[in-house]
Amino acid sequence: MRDIMKQPMLTTDFLDRALDNYGDVVGVVAHDGTEYTYGEFGERVHRLSNALLGMGLERGDRVAILAPNTHWFLEALFAINQIGMVSVPTNYRLIDDDYEYIFEDCGAAAVIADEEYAGKVGAIREDIPTTEFIAHSADAVEGEWRDYETLVGEASADPPERPDISEDDAATINYTSGTTGDPKGVVRTHRTEHWHALITAHHTEVDDADTYLWTLPMFHVNGWGYPYVVTGVGGTHVCQRTFDAGGAMERIREYDVSYLCGAPTVLNRLVDVSEGSDEPDSGDADVRIATAASPPPPATIRTVEDELGWRILHVYGLTETGPLITTSNSRRRIESEGRFAVKTRQGAAMLGTRLRVVDADGEAVPRDDETMGEVVVQGNQVMDRYWNKPGKTEQAFSECLEGWFHTGDIATWDEHGMISIKDRKKDVIISGGENISSVEVEDTLYEHPDIEKVAVIGVPHEEWGETPKAIVVPAAGVDLTAGEIIEFARENLAHFKAPTRVEFVEGLPETATGKVRKVELRETHADPIDG
């Protein structure tokens, strides 16, 4: 009896539940406003699965998805998974060489591409192992492509015959950015995706009354797992092809959006639209927004919560960890310590997740909220392996503590186990033997009223080895000097942490999720400074 009750944890469970319980509910709103009930959405998913099987694709084949935030992306993700194939969501902002590497590395048997980005695949299709090319609108794409809507329209709407899928089978491969070498394919199983969806739904409070706005790229770690989360609880997906702050605010009002995600830079863009408009900042629903990447500065928290009236949830993780492994969504801590003390932290481990902050020998550092170490994690949501990279996999799970995934993030933790990320290993500035958190310096500078955006990097210094440099985007219409910024930092930080050099720019390079590309900044701004 015990074995009968032990059911495999599969990604198929989430759409199956939606079809059983919410078939008549609007589950997906397309970018153009077309609405699909979960019953209608499920039929389209079944049709696509049957079309893929009709092409001769088989269980275990990798199918790449190259698309922005559309209903087509959601359909493809579920259609691929339910017939035992492996989805490979791909960043649509890459270049030809990146796609050639990724499709060759994963051995993509098929590519499903949005017409806006299919040309990037067409340029390298003769150099990759892919045999099937599907475009959402084949007429709009040069070359020979199968038309997505034609395939869906001609295929059977009956549920496809599912192969025997194990919870340990790969469900998806998500490629990292490759900023320090070739991109790594993060293999996530049905079990890791399933577990991650369960704990994310709990910690971010998602239920069937929620309407979720897709501002976070769906390709980015499968959109933080929210295709499964929102579908499984019977919530409504509202699609927006790519993030546009004005369009996002319109959708929030029109569809009574209650939940969305965004890095602090996304928050700032939404605030800018709000400040320049007389329109309401929401519909009838209360709004909460999960943010990650760099921690939101207190000034951002204050503006979003006090002026927009939205509630911020701060979460943390990496592509390899689900992504989400911590949350600062703790009413108890907020009530006792204050929202700024808690929400600027990445927070405590999610359910079923073990965290430590360790030194170079793998020993836990003191829980004094001061001593820095690397965050390591164990949990059912952590990746299975890197695709075709056993050496990298072994290193990730054994660098200084055997059996724990090493995040590369440097943090402190307090007596309650709440971590506060101070930097990536490679972003910590070592000046005169002192470790300086670039995040701490950035948070301080964000308190300056005339700074719109800022990033801090270490640059060479003849005497101290490195020194902090602030790269600043001034607020519109202000006249700001380097001396003012340095003085402001020295008034609010230990002097050795204050920038000694400031450069003004019109914008900062960012990833698709709004994270600043510090590798690029170091390459272009790390000029030597004399002692």
NORMOQUI-V740824 format. One record per pair of residues at least 12 apart in sequence whose ideal C-beta (glycine too) atoms are under 10 Angstrom apart, sorted by the first residue. I is the first residue (numbers start at 1). J is the second residue. Records with the same first field share a line. If there is no record, write none. Layout:
I = J, J
//
This chain:
7 = 167
8 = 164, 165, 166, 167, 168, 169, 190, 191, 194
9 = 167, 168, 189, 190, 191, 192, 193, 194, 195, 197, 198, 380
10 = 81, 82, 84, 162, 165, 166, 167, 169, 171, 189, 190, 191, 193, 194
11 = 77, 78, 80, 81, 82, 87, 165, 167, 169, 171, 172, 188, 189, 190, 191, 192, 193, 194, 197, 222, 225, 227, 228, 231, 232
12 = 78, 81, 82, 83, 84, 162, 165, 171, 190, 194, 228
13 = 190, 194, 197, 198, 228, 231, 232
14 = 78, 81, 193, 194, 197, 198, 201, 225, 227, 228, 229, 230, 231, 232, 233, 234
15 = 27, 38, 41, 42, 45, 46, 74, 77, 78, 79, 81, 82, 227, 228, 231, 232
16 = 42, 78, 82, 159, 231, 232
17 = 38, 231, 232, 233, 234
18 = 37, 38, 39, 41, 42, 78, 208, 230, 231, 232, 233, 234, 235
19 = 37, 38, 39, 41, 42, 43, 45, 46, 159, 231
20 = 38, 234
21 = 38, 208, 232, 233, 234
22 = 37, 38, 39, 208, 231, 232, 233, 234, 235, 236
23 = 37, 38, 39, 40, 41, 42, 234
24 = 37, 38, 39, 40
25 = 37, 38, 39, 208, 234, 235, 236
26 = 38, 40, 41, 211, 236, 237, 238, 255
27 = 39, 40, 41, 42, 71, 74, 230, 231, 234, 235, 236, 237
28 = 40, 41, 44, 70, 71, 74, 75, 214, 230, 231, 236, 237, 238, 239
29 = 71, 211, 213, 214, 236, 237, 238, 239, 240, 251, 254, 255
30 = 70, 71, 72, 74, 237, 238, 239, 241
31 = 68, 69, 70, 71, 72, 214, 238, 239, 240, 241, 242, 247, 251
32 = 70, 71, 239, 241
33 = 238, 239, 251, 254, 255
34 = 71, 239
35 = 71, 236, 238, 255
36 = 71, 74, 75, 237
38 = 231, 234, 236
40 = 157
41 = 71, 74, 75, 78, 231, 237
42 = 75, 78, 157, 159, 231
43 = 152, 156, 157, 158, 159
44 = 71, 72, 74, 75, 78, 79, 149, 152, 153, 155, 157
45 = 74, 75, 76, 77, 78, 79, 80, 81, 82, 152, 157, 159, 160
46 = 75, 78, 79, 82, 83, 152, 155, 156, 157, 158, 159, 160
47 = 75, 79, 151, 152, 153, 154, 155, 156, 157, 158, 160
48 = 72, 75, 76, 78, 79, 80, 82, 83, 112, 134, 148, 151, 152, 155, 160
49 = 75, 76, 78, 79, 80, 81, 82, 83, 84, 85, 155, 156, 158, 159, 160, 161, 162
50 = 79, 83, 151, 152, 154, 155, 156, 157, 158, 159, 160, 161
51 = 79, 134, 146, 148, 150, 151, 152, 153, 154, 155, 156, 160
52 = 76, 79, 80, 83, 85, 109, 110, 112, 132, 134, 151, 155, 160
53 = 79, 83, 85, 155, 156, 160, 161, 163
54 = 151, 154, 155, 156, 160
55 = 109, 110, 131, 132, 134, 146, 151
56 = 109, 131, 132
57 = 80, 83, 85, 109, 110, 131, 132
58 = 83, 84, 85, 109, 163
59 = 83, 84, 85, 86, 162, 163, 164, 165, 169
60 = 84, 85, 86, 109, 163, 169, 170
61 = 80, 83, 84, 85, 86, 107, 108, 109, 110, 131, 132
62 = 80, 85, 86, 87, 88, 103, 105, 106, 107, 108, 109, 110, 111, 129, 130, 170, 172, 173, 185, 387
63 = 76, 77, 79, 80, 81, 83, 85, 86, 87, 88, 106, 108, 109, 110, 111, 112, 130, 132, 134
64 = 76, 80, 86, 87, 88, 89, 90, 99, 102, 103, 106, 108, 109, 110, 111, 112, 113, 121, 128, 130, 173, 175
65 = 77, 80, 87, 88, 89, 90, 92, 108, 110, 111, 112, 113, 114, 134, 172, 218, 219, 222
66 = 88, 89, 90, 91, 92, 94, 99, 102, 103, 111, 112, 113, 114, 116, 117, 118, 120, 121, 135, 219
67 = 89, 90, 92, 112, 113, 114, 115, 116, 117, 118, 135, 136, 148, 217, 218, 219, 241
68 = 92, 93, 114, 116, 117, 214, 217, 218, 219, 239, 240, 241, 242, 243, 512
69 = 213, 214, 215, 216, 217, 218, 219, 223, 237, 238, 239, 240, 241, 242, 243
70 = 114, 136, 214, 218, 239, 240, 241, 242
71 = 136, 214, 237, 239
72 = 112, 113, 114, 134, 136, 148, 149, 152, 239
73 = 87, 89, 112, 114, 136, 214, 217, 218, 219, 222, 223, 227, 239, 241
74 = 214, 218, 223, 226, 227, 230, 231, 237, 239
75 = 112, 148, 152
76 = 89, 112, 134, 136, 148, 218
77 = 89, 112, 171, 172, 218, 222, 223, 227, 228, 231
78 = 227, 228, 231
79 = 112, 152, 160
80 = 110, 112, 171, 172
81 = 162, 165, 169, 171, 172, 190, 193, 227, 228
82 = 159, 160, 162, 163, 165
83 = 160, 161, 162, 163, 165
84 = 162, 163, 164, 165, 166, 169, 170, 171, 190
85 = 109, 110, 163, 165, 169, 170, 171
86 = 106, 107, 108, 109, 169, 170, 171, 172, 173, 187, 188, 189, 387
87 = 112, 170, 171, 172, 173, 174, 188, 219, 222
88 = 102, 103, 105, 106, 107, 108, 110, 111, 112, 172, 173, 174, 175, 185, 219, 387
89 = 172, 173, 174, 175, 217, 218, 219, 220, 221, 222, 223, 227
90 = 102, 103, 106, 108, 111, 112, 113, 117, 120, 121, 173, 174, 175, 183, 219
91 = 117, 174, 175, 177, 183, 217, 219, 220, 511, 512
92 = 113, 114, 116, 117, 120, 217, 219, 242, 512
93 = 117, 120, 217, 219, 242, 511, 512
94 = 117, 120, 175, 177, 178, 183, 512
95 = 120, 123, 124
96 = 119, 120, 121, 122, 123, 124, 127
97 = 123, 124
98 = 120, 124, 175, 177, 178, 182, 183
99 = 111, 117, 120, 121, 123, 124, 125, 127, 128
100 = 121, 123, 124, 125, 127, 128
101 = 124, 128, 175, 178, 182, 183
102 = 128, 173, 175, 178, 182, 183, 185, 387
103 = 121, 124, 125, 127, 128, 129, 130
104 = 124, 127, 128, 129, 130
105 = 128, 173, 175, 182, 183, 184, 185, 387, 388, 389
106 = 128, 129, 130, 173, 175, 185, 187, 387, 388
107 = 128, 129, 130, 387, 388
108 = 121, 128, 129, 130, 131, 132, 173
109 = 129, 130, 131, 132
110 = 130, 131, 132, 133, 134, 146
111 = 125, 128, 130, 131, 132, 133, 134, 135, 145
112 = 132, 133, 134, 135, 136, 146, 148, 151
113 = 133, 134, 135, 136, 138, 141, 145, 148
114 = 135, 136, 137, 140, 141, 148, 241
115 = 135, 136, 137, 138, 139, 140, 141, 145, 148
116 = 135, 136, 137, 140, 141, 241, 242
117 = 135, 136, 141
118 = 133, 134, 135, 136, 137, 138, 140, 141, 142, 143, 145
119 = 135, 140, 141, 142, 143
121 = 133, 135, 141, 143, 145
122 = 135, 141, 142, 143, 144, 145
123 = 142, 143
125 = 143, 144, 145
132 = 145, 146
133 = 145, 146
134 = 146, 147, 148, 150, 151, 152
135 = 147, 148, 149
136 = 148, 149
137 = 149
138 = 150, 151
165 = 190
166 = 189, 190, 191
167 = 189, 190, 191, 192, 193, 194, 195
168 = 189, 190, 191, 192, 384
169 = 189, 190, 191, 384
170 = 185, 187, 188, 189, 190, 192, 193, 384, 385, 387
171 = 187, 188, 189, 190, 191, 192, 193, 194, 222, 228, 384
172 = 185, 186, 187, 188, 189, 190, 192, 193, 221, 222
173 = 185, 186, 187, 188, 383, 386, 387, 388
174 = 186, 187, 188, 219, 220, 221, 222, 319, 320, 323, 383, 387
175 = 219, 319, 386, 387
176 = 221, 318, 319, 320, 386
177 = 220, 319, 511, 512, 515, 517, 519
179 = 426, 511, 517, 518, 519, 520
180 = 408, 426, 519
181 = 392
182 = 389, 392
183 = 387
184 = 319, 320, 383, 385, 386, 387, 388, 389, 392, 393, 396
185 = 319, 383, 385, 386, 387, 388, 389
186 = 221, 318, 319, 320, 321, 322, 323, 382, 383, 384, 385, 386, 387, 389, 396
187 = 320, 383, 384, 385, 386, 387, 388, 389, 393
188 = 221, 222, 225, 319, 320, 321, 322, 381, 382, 383, 384, 385
189 = 380, 383, 384, 385
191 = 380, 381, 384
192 = 225, 321, 322, 379, 380, 381, 382, 383, 384
193 = 221, 222, 225, 227, 228, 322, 381
194 = 225, 228, 232, 380, 381
195 = 225, 322, 351, 352, 353, 379, 380, 381, 382
196 = 221, 222, 224, 225, 228, 229, 317, 321, 322, 323, 324, 325, 350, 352, 353, 379, 380, 381, 382
197 = 222, 224, 225, 226, 227, 228, 229, 230, 231, 232, 233, 322, 381
198 = 225, 228, 229, 232, 350, 351, 352, 380, 381
199 = 225, 229, 322, 324, 325, 327, 349, 350, 351, 352, 353, 379, 380, 381
200 = 224, 225, 226, 228, 229, 290, 315, 317, 322, 323, 324, 327, 350, 351, 381
201 = 225, 226, 228, 229, 230, 232, 233, 235
202 = 229, 327, 329, 350, 351
203 = 290, 313, 315, 324, 326, 327, 328, 329, 330, 347, 350, 351
204 = 224, 226, 229, 259, 261, 288, 290, 313, 315, 324, 327, 329, 350
205 = 258, 259, 288, 290, 311, 313, 329
206 = 226, 229, 230, 232, 233, 234, 235, 258, 259, 288, 290
207 = 230, 233, 234, 235, 258, 259
208 = 230, 232, 233, 234, 235, 236
209 = 233, 234, 235, 236, 256, 258, 285
210 = 229, 230, 233, 234, 235, 236, 237, 256, 257, 258, 259, 285, 288
211 = 230, 235, 236, 237, 238, 251, 252, 255, 256, 257, 258, 259, 260, 283, 285, 287
212 = 226, 227, 229, 230, 231, 233, 235, 236, 237, 238, 239, 255, 257, 258, 259, 260, 261
213 = 236, 237, 238, 239, 240, 243, 247, 248, 249, 251, 252, 255, 257, 258, 259, 260, 261, 262, 287, 289
214 = 226, 227, 230, 237, 238, 239, 240, 241, 242, 243, 248, 251, 260, 261
215 = 238, 240, 242, 243, 244, 245, 247, 248, 251, 252, 257, 260, 261, 262, 263, 266, 269, 270, 289, 513, 514
216 = 243, 260, 261, 262, 263, 266, 290, 292, 512, 513, 514
217 = 242, 243, 261, 511, 512, 513, 514
218 = 237, 239
219 = 512, 513
220 = 261, 319, 323, 511, 512, 513, 515
221 = 317, 318, 319, 320, 321, 322, 323, 324, 513
222 = 319, 322, 323
223 = 237, 261
224 = 261, 290, 292, 315, 317, 322, 323, 324, 513
225 = 317, 322, 323, 324, 381
226 = 259, 260, 261, 290
229 = 259
230 = 259
235 = 258, 259
236 = 255, 256, 257, 258
238 = 251, 252, 254, 255, 256, 257, 260
239 = 251
240 = 260
242 = 512
243 = 260, 262, 266, 269, 270, 512, 513, 514
244 = 269, 273
245 = 262, 266, 267, 268, 269, 270, 271, 272, 273, 274, 276
246 = 269, 270, 272, 273, 276, 277, 279
247 = 273
248 = 260, 262, 266, 269, 270, 273
249 = 269, 270, 273, 274, 277, 279, 280, 281, 282, 308
250 = 273, 277, 279
251 = 283
252 = 270, 279, 280, 281, 282, 283, 285, 287, 289, 308, 310
253 = 279, 280, 281, 282, 283, 284
254 = 283
255 = 283, 285
256 = 282, 283, 284, 285, 286, 287
257 = 282, 283, 285, 287, 289
258 = 282, 283, 284, 285, 286, 287, 288, 310
259 = 285, 286, 287, 288, 289, 290, 310, 311, 313
260 = 287, 288, 289, 290, 291, 310
261 = 288, 289, 290, 291, 292, 313, 315, 513
262 = 289, 290, 291, 292, 293, 296, 513, 514
263 = 291, 292, 293, 294, 296, 510, 511, 512, 513, 514, 515, 516
264 = 291, 292, 293, 294, 295, 296, 297, 300, 301, 304, 312, 314, 442, 446, 453, 514, 515, 516
265 = 291, 293, 294, 300, 453, 508, 510, 511, 513, 514, 515, 516
266 = 289, 291, 293, 510, 513, 514
267 = 289, 291, 296, 297, 300, 301, 303, 304, 308, 310, 312, 514
268 = 296, 297, 299, 300, 303, 304, 446, 452, 453, 514
269 = 514
270 = 289, 303, 304, 308, 310
271 = 300, 303, 304, 307, 308, 310
272 = 452, 476
274 = 303, 304, 307, 308, 309, 310
275 = 303, 307, 308
280 = 308, 309
281 = 304, 307, 308, 309, 310
282 = 308, 309, 310
286 = 309, 310, 311
287 = 304, 308, 309, 310, 311
288 = 310, 311, 312, 313, 329
289 = 304, 305, 308, 310, 311, 312, 313
290 = 311, 312, 313, 314, 315, 324, 327, 329
291 = 304, 312, 313, 314, 315, 316, 343, 514
292 = 313, 314, 315, 316, 317, 318, 323, 324, 326, 327, 346, 513, 514, 515
293 = 316, 421, 510, 511, 513, 514, 515, 516
294 = 421, 423, 438, 439, 442, 443, 455, 514, 515, 516, 518
295 = 314, 316, 328, 343, 344, 345, 346, 420, 421, 422, 439, 440, 442, 443
296 = 312, 314, 340, 343, 344, 443, 446
297 = 340, 344, 439, 442, 443, 444, 445, 446, 447, 454
298 = 338, 339, 340, 341, 343, 344, 443, 446, 447
299 = 340, 443, 446, 447, 448, 449, 451
300 = 312, 343, 344, 443, 446
301 = 314, 339, 340, 342, 343, 344
302 = 339, 340
305 = 339, 343
311 = 329, 339, 343
312 = 328, 329, 339, 343, 344
313 = 327, 328, 329, 343, 347
314 = 326, 327, 328, 329, 342, 343, 344, 345, 346, 347
315 = 327, 328, 329, 346, 347, 350
316 = 328, 345, 346, 347, 350, 355, 375, 407, 409, 411, 419, 420, 421
317 = 346, 350, 353, 377, 379, 381, 382, 407, 409
318 = 375, 377, 382, 383, 405, 407, 408, 409
319 = 383
320 = 377, 381, 382, 383, 384, 385, 386, 393, 396, 397, 405, 406, 407, 408
321 = 353, 375, 377, 378, 379, 381, 382, 383, 405, 407
322 = 350, 353, 377, 379, 380, 381, 382, 383
323 = 381, 383
324 = 350, 353, 379, 381
325 = 346, 347, 348, 349, 350, 352, 353, 354, 355, 375, 377, 378, 379, 381, 382, 405, 407, 419
326 = 345, 346, 347, 348, 349, 350, 353, 355, 375, 377, 411, 417, 418, 419, 421
327 = 345, 346, 347, 348, 349, 350, 351, 353, 418
328 = 341, 342, 343, 344, 345, 346, 347, 348, 418, 419, 420
329 = 342, 343, 347, 348, 350
330 = 342, 343, 345, 347, 348, 416, 418
332 = 416
333 = 345, 347, 348, 414, 416, 418
336 = 416
337 = 414, 416, 418
341 = 414, 418, 420
342 = 416, 418
344 = 420, 439, 443
345 = 369, 411, 412, 413, 414, 416, 418, 419, 420, 421
346 = 375, 409, 411, 413, 418, 419, 420, 421
347 = 416, 417, 418, 419, 420
348 = 413, 414, 416, 417, 418, 419
349 = 377, 378, 379, 417, 418, 419
350 = 379, 381
351 = 379, 380
352 = 378, 379, 380, 381
353 = 377, 378, 379, 380, 381, 382
354 = 376, 377, 378, 379, 404
355 = 375, 376, 377, 378, 379, 404, 407, 411, 413, 417, 418, 419
356 = 373, 374, 375, 376, 377, 378, 401, 404, 413, 417, 419
357 = 371, 372, 373, 374, 375, 376, 409, 410, 411, 412, 413, 417, 419, 420
358 = 373, 374, 375, 376, 400, 401, 404, 406
359 = 371, 372, 373, 374, 400, 401
360 = 373, 374, 399, 400
361 = 400, 401
362 = 374, 376, 398, 399, 400, 401, 402, 404, 406
363 = 400, 401
364 = 376, 401, 413
365 = 411, 412, 413
366 = 412, 413, 415
367 = 412, 413, 414, 415, 416, 417, 418, 419
368 = 412, 413, 414, 415
369 = 412, 413, 414, 415, 416, 418, 419, 420
370 = 412, 413, 414
371 = 411, 412, 413
372 = 410, 411, 412, 413, 420, 421, 422, 423, 428, 435, 437
373 = 400, 409, 410, 411, 412, 413, 419, 422
374 = 399, 400, 401, 404, 406, 407, 408, 409, 410, 411, 425
375 = 404, 405, 406, 407, 408, 409, 410, 411, 413, 419, 421
376 = 397, 399, 400, 401, 403, 404, 405, 406, 407, 408, 409
377 = 404, 405, 406, 407, 409
378 = 397, 401, 403, 404, 405
379 = 405
382 = 396, 397, 404, 405
383 = 396, 397, 405
385 = 397
393 = 405
396 = 408
406 = 425
407 = 421, 424, 425
408 = 423, 424, 425, 426, 427
409 = 421, 422, 423, 424, 425, 427
410 = 422, 423, 424, 425, 426, 427, 428, 435, 437, 439
411 = 423, 437, 439
412 = 437
420 = 437, 439, 440
421 = 437, 439
422 = 435, 436, 437, 438, 439, 440
423 = 435, 436, 437, 438, 439, 440, 441, 456, 458, 518
424 = 438, 439, 518, 519
426 = 458, 518, 519, 522
427 = 439, 455, 456, 457, 458, 518, 519, 522
428 = 458, 466
429 = 441, 456, 457, 458, 459, 464, 465, 466, 467, 468, 469, 497, 499
430 = 458, 464, 465, 466
431 = 458, 461, 463, 464, 465, 466, 467, 468, 496, 497, 500
432 = 461, 463, 464, 465, 466, 467, 496
433 = 464, 465, 496
434 = 464, 465, 466, 494, 496, 497
435 = 497
436 = 456, 458, 466, 467, 468, 493, 494, 496, 497, 498, 499
437 = 456, 468, 497
438 = 455, 456, 457, 458, 468, 469, 470, 497, 499, 518
439 = 456
440 = 456, 493, 494, 497
441 = 454, 455, 456, 457, 468, 469, 470, 489, 492, 493, 497, 498, 499
442 = 454, 455, 456, 468, 470, 471, 516
443 = 456, 492, 493
444 = 456, 488, 489, 491, 492, 493, 497, 498, 499
445 = 470, 472, 485, 488, 489, 492, 493, 498, 499, 502
447 = 488, 489, 492
448 = 472, 474, 475, 480, 484, 485, 488, 489, 492
449 = 475, 478, 488
450 = 472, 474, 475, 476, 477, 478, 479, 480, 484, 485, 488
451 = 470, 472, 473, 474, 475, 478, 480, 485, 488
452 = 472, 473, 474, 475, 476, 478, 507, 508
453 = 471, 472, 473, 474, 475, 505, 507, 508, 510, 516
454 = 470, 471, 472, 473, 474, 485, 499, 502, 505, 508, 516
455 = 469, 470, 471, 472, 473, 505, 508, 509, 510, 516, 517, 518, 521, 525
456 = 468, 469, 470, 471, 472, 489, 497, 499, 502, 516, 518, 521
457 = 469, 470, 471, 499, 501, 516, 518, 519, 521, 522, 524, 525, 526
458 = 518, 522, 526
459 = 499, 500, 501, 503, 521, 522, 525, 526, 527, 528, 529
460 = 526, 527, 528, 529, 530
461 = 500, 501, 528, 529, 530, 531
462 = 528, 529, 530, 531
463 = 529, 530, 531
464 = 496, 500, 529, 531
466 = 526, 529
467 = 496, 498, 499, 500, 501, 529, 531
468 = 486, 489, 493, 496, 497, 498, 499, 500, 501, 502
469 = 499, 500, 501, 502, 503, 521, 522, 525, 526, 527, 529
470 = 482, 485, 486, 489, 498, 499, 500, 501, 502, 503, 504, 525
471 = 499, 501, 502, 503, 504, 505, 508, 509, 516, 518, 521, 524, 525
472 = 485, 499, 502, 503, 504, 505, 508
473 = 504, 505, 506, 507, 508
474 = 504, 505, 506
480 = 502, 504
481 = 502, 504
482 = 499, 500, 501, 502, 503, 504
483 = 502
484 = 502
485 = 498, 499, 501, 502, 504
486 = 498, 499, 500, 501, 502
489 = 502
500 = 529
501 = 525, 527, 529
503 = 521, 524, 525, 527
505 = 521, 524, 525
508 = 520, 521
509 = 521, 523, 524
//
